[in-house]
Amino acid sequence: MSSHNTPVTTTETDRNELPALLIGTGLALASLIFLPAVAQRVGLGSSLTVALRGVLMRAANRA
């Protein structure tokens, strides 16, 4: 039994996935943890906090 060693090539798409993943993760983390903490500190209403969270989550999905 012989196995073929194929070289691993990195395409342009593969190189662009990591920054997009990091940005999306950062935005999701911000919307789930940091946004509610800041909103409570500033005194924003819960409906405005939910709306801002939705905006950040949509941005995270696009990243």
PDB file of N, H, CA, C and O in Angstrom:
ATOM      1  N   MET A   1       0.836  -1.174   0.000  1.00  0.00           N
ATOM      2  CA  MET A   1       0.000   0.000   0.000  1.00  0.00           C
ATOM      3  C   MET A   1       0.879   1.235   0.000  1.00  0.00           C
ATOM      4  O   MET A   1       1.738   1.405   0.866  1.00  0.00           O
ATOM      5  N   SER A   2       0.662   2.061  -0.948  1.00  0.00           N
ATOM      6  H   SER A   2      -0.036   1.922  -1.651  1.00  0.00           H
ATOM      7  CA  SER A   2       1.441   3.290  -1.026  1.00  0.00           C
ATOM      8  C   SER A   2       0.508   4.481  -0.856  1.00  0.00           C
ATOM      9  O   SER A   2      -0.634   4.476  -1.315  1.00  0.00           O
ATOM     10  N   SER A   3       1.007   5.455  -0.212  1.00  0.00           N
ATOM     11  H   SER A   3       1.934   5.459   0.161  1.00  0.00           H
ATOM     12  CA  SER A   3       0.210   6.672  -0.045  1.00  0.00           C
ATOM     13  C   SER A   3       0.915   7.803  -0.773  1.00  0.00           C
ATOM     14  O   SER A   3       2.141   7.911  -0.763  1.00  0.00           O
ATOM     15  N   HIS A   4       0.127   8.620  -1.388  1.00  0.00           N
ATOM     16  H   HIS A   4      -0.870   8.532  -1.396  1.00  0.00           H
ATOM     17  CA  HIS A   4       0.676   9.751  -2.136  1.00  0.00           C
ATOM     18  C   HIS A   4       0.693  10.968  -1.233  1.00  0.00           C
ATOM     19  O   HIS A   4      -0.319  11.333  -0.634  1.00  0.00           O
ATOM     20  N   ASN A   5       1.835  11.578  -1.147  1.00  0.00           N
ATOM     21  H   ASN A   5       2.657  11.281  -1.634  1.00  0.00           H
ATOM     22  CA  ASN A   5       1.934  12.826  -0.395  1.00  0.00           C
ATOM     23  C   ASN A   5       1.678  13.973  -1.352  1.00  0.00           C
ATOM     24  O   ASN A   5       2.467  14.230  -2.262  1.00  0.00           O
ATOM     25  N   THR A   6       0.576  14.652  -1.139  1.00  0.00           N
ATOM     26  H   THR A   6      -0.065  14.443  -0.400  1.00  0.00           H
ATOM     27  CA  THR A   6       0.264  15.793  -1.981  1.00  0.00           C
ATOM     28  C   THR A   6       0.628  17.054  -1.224  1.00  0.00           C
ATOM     29  O   THR A   6       0.336  17.168  -0.033  1.00  0.00           O
ATOM     30  N   PRO A   7       1.254  17.994  -1.891  1.00  0.00           N
ATOM     31  CA  PRO A   7       1.626  19.231  -1.206  1.00  0.00           C
ATOM     32  C   PRO A   7       0.378  20.041  -0.856  1.00  0.00           C
ATOM     33  O   PRO A   7      -0.591  20.104  -1.614  1.00  0.00           O
ATOM     34  N   VAL A   8       0.443  20.643   0.296  1.00  0.00           N
ATOM     35  H   VAL A   8       1.230  20.592   0.911  1.00  0.00           H
ATOM     36  CA  VAL A   8      -0.662  21.494   0.742  1.00  0.00           C
ATOM     37  C   VAL A   8      -0.416  22.881   0.188  1.00  0.00           C
ATOM     38  O   VAL A   8       0.619  23.494   0.446  1.00  0.00           O
ATOM     39  N   THR A   9      -1.375  23.367  -0.575  1.00  0.00           N
ATOM     40  H   THR A   9      -2.217  22.869  -0.785  1.00  0.00           H
ATOM     41  CA  THR A   9      -1.249  24.703  -1.132  1.00  0.00           C
ATOM     42  C   THR A   9      -2.273  25.607  -0.472  1.00  0.00           C
ATOM     43  O   THR A   9      -3.400  25.199  -0.191  1.00  0.00           O
ATOM     44  N   THR A  10      -1.868  26.812  -0.237  1.00  0.00           N
ATOM     45  H   THR A  10      -0.953  27.143  -0.466  1.00  0.00           H
ATOM     46  CA  THR A  10      -2.754  27.798   0.358  1.00  0.00           C
ATOM     47  C   THR A  10      -3.252  28.714  -0.748  1.00  0.00           C
ATOM     48  O   THR A  10      -2.467  29.351  -1.449  1.00  0.00           O
ATOM     49  N   THR A  11      -4.535  28.766  -0.887  1.00  0.00           N
ATOM     50  H   THR A  11      -5.173  28.249  -0.317  1.00  0.00           H
ATOM     51  CA  THR A  11      -5.108  29.627  -1.912  1.00  0.00           C
ATOM     52  C   THR A  11      -5.397  30.995  -1.305  1.00  0.00           C
ATOM     53  O   THR A  11      -5.331  31.177  -0.089  1.00  0.00           O
ATOM     54  N   GLU A  12      -5.709  31.924  -2.149  1.00  0.00           N
ATOM     55  H   GLU A  12      -5.762  31.776  -3.137  1.00  0.00           H
ATOM     56  CA  GLU A  12      -6.042  33.282  -1.694  1.00  0.00           C
ATOM     57  C   GLU A  12      -7.269  33.262  -0.795  1.00  0.00           C
ATOM     58  O   GLU A  12      -7.349  34.034   0.161  1.00  0.00           O
ATOM     59  N   THR A  13      -8.213  32.401  -1.088  1.00  0.00           N
ATOM     60  H   THR A  13      -8.148  31.774  -1.865  1.00  0.00           H
ATOM     61  CA  THR A  13      -9.422  32.300  -0.274  1.00  0.00           C
ATOM     62  C   THR A  13      -9.100  31.801   1.121  1.00  0.00           C
ATOM     63  O   THR A  13      -9.655  32.298   2.101  1.00  0.00           O
ATOM     64  N   ASP A  14      -8.211  30.828   1.223  1.00  0.00           N
ATOM     65  H   ASP A  14      -7.759  30.424   0.428  1.00  0.00           H
ATOM     66  CA  ASP A  14      -7.828  30.307   2.535  1.00  0.00           C
ATOM     67  C   ASP A  14      -7.169  31.379   3.383  1.00  0.00           C
ATOM     68  O   ASP A  14      -7.398  31.443   4.590  1.00  0.00           O
ATOM     69  N   ARG A  15      -6.361  32.213   2.770  1.00  0.00           N
ATOM     70  H   ARG A  15      -6.175  32.160   1.789  1.00  0.00           H
ATOM     71  CA  ARG A  15      -5.670  33.262   3.518  1.00  0.00           C
ATOM     72  C   ARG A  15      -6.629  34.338   3.994  1.00  0.00           C
ATOM     73  O   ARG A  15      -6.365  34.986   5.007  1.00  0.00           O
ATOM     74  N   ASN A  16      -7.731  34.544   3.295  1.00  0.00           N
ATOM     75  H   ASN A  16      -7.945  34.017   2.472  1.00  0.00           H
ATOM     76  CA  ASN A  16      -8.693  35.569   3.675  1.00  0.00           C
ATOM     77  C   ASN A  16      -9.689  35.074   4.708  1.00  0.00           C
ATOM     78  O   ASN A  16     -10.420  35.885   5.276  1.00  0.00           O
ATOM     79  N   GLU A  17      -9.748  33.784   4.972  1.00  0.00           N
ATOM     80  H   GLU A  17      -9.155  33.125   4.510  1.00  0.00           H
ATOM     81  CA  GLU A  17     -10.732  33.255   5.906  1.00  0.00           C
ATOM     82  C   GLU A  17     -10.393  33.579   7.353  1.00  0.00           C
ATOM     83  O   GLU A  17     -11.301  33.868   8.133  1.00  0.00           O
ATOM     84  N   LEU A  18      -9.141  33.542   7.738  1.00  0.00           N
ATOM     85  H   LEU A  18      -8.404  33.308   7.104  1.00  0.00           H
ATOM     86  CA  LEU A  18      -8.766  33.780   9.127  1.00  0.00           C
ATOM     87  C   LEU A  18      -9.104  35.196   9.590  1.00  0.00           C
ATOM     88  O   LEU A  18      -9.717  35.345  10.647  1.00  0.00           O
ATOM     89  N   PRO A  19      -8.733  36.241   8.850  1.00  0.00           N
ATOM     90  CA  PRO A  19      -9.122  37.586   9.304  1.00  0.00           C
ATOM     91  C   PRO A  19     -10.640  37.753   9.384  1.00  0.00           C
ATOM     92  O   PRO A  19     -11.145  38.390  10.308  1.00  0.00           O
ATOM     93  N   ALA A  20     -11.360  37.193   8.434  1.00  0.00           N
ATOM     94  H   ALA A  20     -10.950  36.676   7.683  1.00  0.00           H
ATOM     95  CA  ALA A  20     -12.818  37.293   8.467  1.00  0.00           C
ATOM     96  C   ALA A  20     -13.382  36.556   9.673  1.00  0.00           C
ATOM     97  O   ALA A  20     -14.326  37.024  10.308  1.00  0.00           O
ATOM     98  N   LEU A  21     -12.806  35.410   9.983  1.00  0.00           N
ATOM     99  H   LEU A  21     -12.039  35.029   9.466  1.00  0.00           H
ATOM    100  CA  LEU A  21     -13.246  34.649  11.152  1.00  0.00           C
ATOM    101  C   LEU A  21     -12.968  35.417  12.437  1.00  0.00           C
ATOM    102  O   LEU A  21     -13.811  35.446  13.334  1.00  0.00           O
ATOM    103  N   LEU A  22     -11.810  36.033  12.535  1.00  0.00           N
ATOM    104  H   LEU A  22     -11.126  36.010  11.806  1.00  0.00           H
ATOM    105  CA  LEU A  22     -11.473  36.808  13.724  1.00  0.00           C
ATOM    106  C   LEU A  22     -12.375  38.026  13.889  1.00  0.00           C
ATOM    107  O   LEU A  22     -12.793  38.346  15.002  1.00  0.00           O
ATOM    108  N   ILE A  23     -12.670  38.694  12.803  1.00  0.00           N
ATOM    109  H   ILE A  23     -12.330  38.435  11.899  1.00  0.00           H
ATOM    110  CA  ILE A  23     -13.552  39.859  12.863  1.00  0.00           C
ATOM    111  C   ILE A  23     -14.962  39.435  13.269  1.00  0.00           C
ATOM    112  O   ILE A  23     -15.585  40.065  14.124  1.00  0.00           O
ATOM    113  N   GLY A  24     -15.454  38.371  12.655  1.00  0.00           N
ATOM    114  H   GLY A  24     -14.948  37.859  11.961  1.00  0.00           H
ATOM    115  CA  GLY A  24     -16.784  37.880  13.004  1.00  0.00           C
ATOM    116  C   GLY A  24     -16.881  37.439  14.448  1.00  0.00           C
ATOM    117  O   GLY A  24     -17.881  37.703  15.116  1.00  0.00           O
ATOM    118  N   THR A  25     -15.850  36.766  14.936  1.00  0.00           N
ATOM    119  H   THR A  25     -15.037  36.551  14.394  1.00  0.00           H
ATOM    120  CA  THR A  25     -15.829  36.331  16.331  1.00  0.00           C
ATOM    121  C   THR A  25     -15.771  37.528  17.272  1.00  0.00           C
ATOM    122  O   THR A  25     -16.449  37.551  18.298  1.00  0.00           O
ATOM    123  N   GLY A  26     -14.973  38.504  16.926  1.00  0.00           N
ATOM    124  H   GLY A  26     -14.421  38.485  16.092  1.00  0.00           H
ATOM    125  CA  GLY A  26     -14.885  39.712  17.754  1.00  0.00           C
ATOM    126  C   GLY A  26     -16.195  40.468  17.832  1.00  0.00           C
ATOM    127  O   GLY A  26     -16.582  40.941  18.901  1.00  0.00           O
ATOM    128  N   LEU A  27     -16.876  40.584  16.710  1.00  0.00           N
ATOM    129  H   LEU A  27     -16.562  40.200  15.842  1.00  0.00           H
ATOM    130  CA  LEU A  27     -18.171  41.272  16.713  1.00  0.00           C
ATOM    131  C   LEU A  27     -19.221  40.495  17.495  1.00  0.00           C
ATOM    132  O   LEU A  27     -20.029  41.087  18.210  1.00  0.00           O
ATOM    133  N   ALA A  28     -19.212  39.177  17.361  1.00  0.00           N
ATOM    134  H   ALA A  28     -18.556  38.696  16.779  1.00  0.00           H
ATOM    135  CA  ALA A  28     -20.157  38.362  18.123  1.00  0.00           C
ATOM    136  C   ALA A  28     -19.880  38.469  19.617  1.00  0.00           C
ATOM    137  O   ALA A  28     -20.812  38.587  20.413  1.00  0.00           O
ATOM    138  N   LEU A  29     -18.619  38.429  20.000  1.00  0.00           N
ATOM    139  H   LEU A  29     -17.862  38.333  19.354  1.00  0.00           H
ATOM    140  CA  LEU A  29     -18.250  38.572  21.406  1.00  0.00           C
ATOM    141  C   LEU A  29     -18.660  39.941  21.937  1.00  0.00           C
ATOM    142  O   LEU A  29     -19.157  40.057  23.057  1.00  0.00           O
ATOM    143  N   ALA A  30     -18.450  40.968  21.133  1.00  0.00           N
ATOM    144  H   ALA A  30     -18.046  40.874  20.224  1.00  0.00           H
ATOM    145  CA  ALA A  30     -18.829  42.316  21.545  1.00  0.00           C
ATOM    146  C   ALA A  30     -20.335  42.424  21.754  1.00  0.00           C
ATOM    147  O   ALA A  30     -20.792  43.063  22.702  1.00  0.00           O
ATOM    148  N   SER A  31     -21.100  41.800  20.871  1.00  0.00           N
ATOM    149  H   SER A  31     -20.729  41.280  20.101  1.00  0.00           H
ATOM    150  CA  SER A  31     -22.553  41.921  20.981  1.00  0.00           C
ATOM    151  C   SER A  31     -23.111  41.122  22.151  1.00  0.00           C
ATOM    152  O   SER A  31     -24.142  41.491  22.714  1.00  0.00           O
ATOM    153  N   LEU A  32     -22.451  40.040  22.523  1.00  0.00           N
ATOM    154  H   LEU A  32     -21.613  39.740  22.066  1.00  0.00           H
ATOM    155  CA  LEU A  32     -22.972  39.203  23.605  1.00  0.00           C
ATOM    156  C   LEU A  32     -22.469  39.609  24.988  1.00  0.00           C
ATOM    157  O   LEU A  32     -23.181  39.419  25.974  1.00  0.00           O
ATOM    158  N   ILE A  33     -21.271  40.157  25.084  1.00  0.00           N
ATOM    159  H   ILE A  33     -20.693  40.311  24.283  1.00  0.00           H
ATOM    160  CA  ILE A  33     -20.687  40.431  26.392  1.00  0.00           C
ATOM    161  C   ILE A  33     -20.476  41.927  26.621  1.00  0.00           C
ATOM    162  O   ILE A  33     -20.965  42.481  27.606  1.00  0.00           O
ATOM    163  N   PHE A  34     -19.757  42.573  25.724  1.00  0.00           N
ATOM    164  H   PHE A  34     -19.360  42.123  24.924  1.00  0.00           H
ATOM    165  CA  PHE A  34     -19.381  43.953  25.971  1.00  0.00           C
ATOM    166  C   PHE A  34     -20.546  44.925  25.812  1.00  0.00           C
ATOM    167  O   PHE A  34     -20.681  45.854  26.609  1.00  0.00           O
ATOM    168  N   LEU A  35     -21.367  44.734  24.826  1.00  0.00           N
ATOM    169  H   LEU A  35     -21.257  43.980  24.179  1.00  0.00           H
ATOM    170  CA  LEU A  35     -22.478  45.652  24.591  1.00  0.00           C
ATOM    171  C   LEU A  35     -23.444  45.716  25.771  1.00  0.00           C
ATOM    172  O   LEU A  35     -23.781  46.820  26.199  1.00  0.00           O
ATOM    173  N   PRO A  36     -23.905  44.596  26.317  1.00  0.00           N
ATOM    174  CA  PRO A  36     -24.798  44.692  27.478  1.00  0.00           C
ATOM    175  C   PRO A  36     -24.139  45.354  28.690  1.00  0.00           C
ATOM    176  O   PRO A  36     -24.797  46.087  29.429  1.00  0.00           O
ATOM    177  N   ALA A  37     -22.860  45.104  28.896  1.00  0.00           N
ATOM    178  H   ALA A  37     -22.325  44.509  28.296  1.00  0.00           H
ATOM    179  CA  ALA A  37     -22.170  45.713  30.035  1.00  0.00           C
ATOM    180  C   ALA A  37     -22.076  47.228  29.868  1.00  0.00           C
ATOM    181  O   ALA A  37     -22.330  47.978  30.810  1.00  0.00           O
ATOM    182  N   VAL A  38     -21.715  47.668  28.681  1.00  0.00           N
ATOM    183  H   VAL A  38     -21.508  47.059  27.915  1.00  0.00           H
ATOM    184  CA  VAL A  38     -21.612  49.109  28.420  1.00  0.00           C
ATOM    185  C   VAL A  38     -22.996  49.747  28.458  1.00  0.00           C
ATOM    186  O   VAL A  38     -23.159  50.846  28.989  1.00  0.00           O
ATOM    187  N   ALA A  39     -23.985  49.070  27.903  1.00  0.00           N
ATOM    188  H   ALA A  39     -23.852  48.178  27.472  1.00  0.00           H
ATOM    189  CA  ALA A  39     -25.337  49.613  27.899  1.00  0.00           C
ATOM    190  C   ALA A  39     -25.872  49.786  29.323  1.00  0.00           C
ATOM    191  O   ALA A  39     -26.540  50.777  29.620  1.00  0.00           O
ATOM    192  N   GLN A  40     -25.585  48.842  30.185  1.00  0.00           N
ATOM    193  H   GLN A  40     -25.043  48.037  29.944  1.00  0.00           H
ATOM    194  CA  GLN A  40     -26.020  48.951  31.574  1.00  0.00           C
ATOM    195  C   GLN A  40     -25.303  50.101  32.279  1.00  0.00           C
ATOM    196  O   GLN A  40     -25.902  50.833  33.067  1.00  0.00           O
ATOM    197  N   ARG A  41     -24.026  50.244  31.984  1.00  0.00           N
ATOM    198  H   ARG A  41     -23.540  49.649  31.344  1.00  0.00           H
ATOM    199  CA  ARG A  41     -23.232  51.301  32.612  1.00  0.00           C
ATOM    200  C   ARG A  41     -23.712  52.682  32.175  1.00  0.00           C
ATOM    201  O   ARG A  41     -23.779  53.610  32.981  1.00  0.00           O
ATOM    202  N   VAL A  42     -24.046  52.810  30.881  1.00  0.00           N
ATOM    203  H   VAL A  42     -23.991  52.056  30.226  1.00  0.00           H
ATOM    204  CA  VAL A  42     -24.473  54.092  30.333  1.00  0.00           C
ATOM    205  C   VAL A  42     -25.938  54.364  30.658  1.00  0.00           C
ATOM    206  O   VAL A  42     -26.351  55.518  30.776  1.00  0.00           O
ATOM    207  N   GLY A  43     -26.713  53.303  30.800  1.00  0.00           N
ATOM    208  H   GLY A  43     -26.378  52.366  30.704  1.00  0.00           H
ATOM    209  CA  GLY A  43     -28.126  53.465  31.111  1.00  0.00           C
ATOM    210  C   GLY A  43     -29.037  53.372  29.903  1.00  0.00           C
ATOM    211  O   GLY A  43     -30.123  53.952  29.900  1.00  0.00           O
ATOM    212  N   LEU A  44     -28.611  52.651  28.875  1.00  0.00           N
ATOM    213  H   LEU A  44     -27.729  52.180  28.877  1.00  0.00           H
ATOM    214  CA  LEU A  44     -29.458  52.463  27.692  1.00  0.00           C
ATOM    215  C   LEU A  44     -30.607  51.522  28.024  1.00  0.00           C
ATOM    216  O   LEU A  44     -30.474  50.640  28.872  1.00  0.00           O
ATOM    217  N   GLY A  45     -31.713  51.712  27.363  1.00  0.00           N
ATOM    218  H   GLY A  45     -31.820  52.429  26.673  1.00  0.00           H
ATOM    219  CA  GLY A  45     -32.855  50.829  27.550  1.00  0.00           C
ATOM    220  C   GLY A  45     -32.598  49.462  26.930  1.00  0.00           C
ATOM    221  O   GLY A  45     -31.732  49.299  26.070  1.00  0.00           O
ATOM    222  N   SER A  46     -33.368  48.492  27.386  1.00  0.00           N
ATOM    223  H   SER A  46     -34.071  48.624  28.084  1.00  0.00           H
ATOM    224  CA  SER A  46     -33.154  47.127  26.895  1.00  0.00           C
ATOM    225  C   SER A  46     -33.503  46.992  25.414  1.00  0.00           C
ATOM    226  O   SER A  46     -32.862  46.219  24.702  1.00  0.00           O
ATOM    227  N   SER A  47     -34.508  47.731  24.937  1.00  0.00           N
ATOM    228  H   SER A  47     -35.029  48.359  25.516  1.00  0.00           H
ATOM    229  CA  SER A  47     -34.876  47.615  23.525  1.00  0.00           C
ATOM    230  C   SER A  47     -33.774  48.165  22.619  1.00  0.00           C
ATOM    231  O   SER A  47     -33.509  47.617  21.549  1.00  0.00           O
ATOM    232  N   LEU A  48     -33.142  49.243  23.052  1.00  0.00           N
ATOM    233  H   LEU A  48     -33.358  49.688  23.921  1.00  0.00           H
ATOM    234  CA  LEU A  48     -32.036  49.792  22.268  1.00  0.00           C
ATOM    235  C   LEU A  48     -30.829  48.863  22.305  1.00  0.00           C
ATOM    236  O   LEU A  48     -30.120  48.726  21.308  1.00  0.00           O
ATOM    237  N   THR A  49     -30.597  48.233  23.434  1.00  0.00           N
ATOM    238  H   THR A  49     -31.173  48.345  24.244  1.00  0.00           H
ATOM    239  CA  THR A  49     -29.498  47.275  23.551  1.00  0.00           C
ATOM    240  C   THR A  49     -29.720  46.084  22.633  1.00  0.00           C
ATOM    241  O   THR A  49     -28.780  45.622  21.985  1.00  0.00           O
ATOM    242  N   VAL A  50     -30.938  45.582  22.566  1.00  0.00           N
ATOM    243  H   VAL A  50     -31.701  45.957  23.092  1.00  0.00           H
ATOM    244  CA  VAL A  50     -31.261  44.455  21.685  1.00  0.00           C
ATOM    245  C   VAL A  50     -31.091  44.856  20.222  1.00  0.00           C
ATOM    246  O   VAL A  50     -30.601  44.067  19.414  1.00  0.00           O
ATOM    247  N   ALA A  51     -31.492  46.077  19.881  1.00  0.00           N
ATOM    248  H   ALA A  51     -31.890  46.718  20.538  1.00  0.00           H
ATOM    249  CA  ALA A  51     -31.340  46.549  18.504  1.00  0.00           C
ATOM    250  C   ALA A  51     -29.863  46.657  18.128  1.00  0.00           C
ATOM    251  O   ALA A  51     -29.471  46.258  17.031  1.00  0.00           O
ATOM    252  N   LEU A  52     -29.047  47.191  19.031  1.00  0.00           N
ATOM    253  H   LEU A  52     -29.365  47.515  19.922  1.00  0.00           H
ATOM    254  CA  LEU A  52     -27.609  47.282  18.752  1.00  0.00           C
ATOM    255  C   LEU A  52     -26.973  45.906  18.656  1.00  0.00           C
ATOM    256  O   LEU A  52     -26.073  45.687  17.845  1.00  0.00           O
ATOM    257  N   ARG A  53     -27.436  44.987  19.476  1.00  0.00           N
ATOM    258  H   ARG A  53     -28.168  45.164  20.134  1.00  0.00           H
ATOM    259  CA  ARG A  53     -26.920  43.612  19.416  1.00  0.00           C
ATOM    260  C   ARG A  53     -27.248  42.993  18.064  1.00  0.00           C
ATOM    261  O   ARG A  53     -26.413  42.301  17.482  1.00  0.00           O
ATOM    262  N   GLY A  54     -28.449  43.235  17.562  1.00  0.00           N
ATOM    263  H   GLY A  54     -29.126  43.798  18.035  1.00  0.00           H
ATOM    264  CA  GLY A  54     -28.832  42.715  16.246  1.00  0.00           C
ATOM    265  C   GLY A  54     -27.953  43.268  15.132  1.00  0.00           C
ATOM    266  O   GLY A  54     -27.573  42.548  14.209  1.00  0.00           O
ATOM    267  N   VAL A  55     -27.638  44.551  15.231  1.00  0.00           N
ATOM    268  H   VAL A  55     -27.947  45.136  15.981  1.00  0.00           H
ATOM    269  CA  VAL A  55     -26.768  45.167  14.217  1.00  0.00           C
ATOM    270  C   VAL A  55     -25.382  44.527  14.251  1.00  0.00           C
ATOM    271  O   VAL A  55     -24.815  44.216  13.204  1.00  0.00           O
ATOM    272  N   LEU A  56     -24.838  44.330  15.447  1.00  0.00           N
ATOM    273  H   LEU A  56     -25.299  44.582  16.298  1.00  0.00           H
ATOM    274  CA  LEU A  56     -23.513  43.724  15.542  1.00  0.00           C
ATOM    275  C   LEU A  56     -23.520  42.278  15.064  1.00  0.00           C
ATOM    276  O   LEU A  56     -22.565  41.839  14.423  1.00  0.00           O
ATOM    277  N   MET A  57     -24.565  41.540  15.359  1.00  0.00           N
ATOM    278  H   MET A  57     -25.341  41.897  15.880  1.00  0.00           H
ATOM    279  CA  MET A  57     -24.621  40.152  14.914  1.00  0.00           C
ATOM    280  C   MET A  57     -24.738  40.057  13.388  1.00  0.00           C
ATOM    281  O   MET A  57     -24.146  39.171  12.772  1.00  0.00           O
ATOM    282  N   ARG A  58     -25.503  40.970  12.785  1.00  0.00           N
ATOM    283  H   ARG A  58     -25.984  41.689  13.285  1.00  0.00           H
ATOM    284  CA  ARG A  58     -25.578  40.975  11.322  1.00  0.00           C
ATOM    285  C   ARG A  58     -24.228  41.313  10.708  1.00  0.00           C
ATOM    286  O   ARG A  58     -23.845  40.744   9.685  1.00  0.00           O
ATOM    287  N   ALA A  59     -23.510  42.235  11.328  1.00  0.00           N
ATOM    288  H   ALA A  59     -23.821  42.697  12.159  1.00  0.00           H
ATOM    289  CA  ALA A  59     -22.170  42.576  10.840  1.00  0.00           C
ATOM    290  C   ALA A  59     -21.214  41.405  11.001  1.00  0.00           C
ATOM    291  O   ALA A  59     -20.345  41.184  10.158  1.00  0.00           O
ATOM    292  N   ALA A  60     -21.376  40.655  12.086  1.00  0.00           N
ATOM    293  H   ALA A  60     -22.082  40.835  12.771  1.00  0.00           H
ATOM    294  CA  ALA A  60     -20.521  39.475  12.296  1.00  0.00           C
ATOM    295  C   ALA A  60     -20.791  38.420  11.238  1.00  0.00           C
ATOM    296  O   ALA A  60     -19.865  37.731  10.809  1.00  0.00           O
ATOM    297  N   ASN A  61     -22.033  38.278  10.810  1.00  0.00           N
ATOM    298  H   ASN A  61     -22.785  38.837  11.158  1.00  0.00           H
ATOM    299  CA  ASN A  61     -22.361  37.283   9.779  1.00  0.00           C
ATOM    300  C   ASN A  61     -21.817  37.680   8.419  1.00  0.00           C
ATOM    301  O   ASN A  61     -21.524  36.813   7.596  1.00  0.00           O
ATOM    302  N   ARG A  62     -21.677  38.964   8.172  1.00  0.00           N
ATOM    303  H   ARG A  62     -21.915  39.668   8.842  1.00  0.00           H
ATOM    304  CA  ARG A  62     -21.165  39.434   6.879  1.00  0.00           C
ATOM    305  C   ARG A  62     -19.654  39.377   6.805  1.00  0.00           C
ATOM    306  O   ARG A  62     -19.084  39.336   5.715  1.00  0.00           O
ATOM    307  N   ALA A  63     -19.007  39.375   7.947  1.00  0.00           N
ATOM    308  H   ALA A  63     -19.471  39.409   8.832  1.00  0.00           H
ATOM    309  CA  ALA A  63     -17.533  39.388   7.960  1.00  0.00           C
ATOM    310  C   ALA A  63     -16.953  38.099   7.443  1.00  0.00           C
ATOM    311  O   ALA A  63     -15.732  37.950   7.389  1.00  0.00           O
TER     312      ALA A  63
END
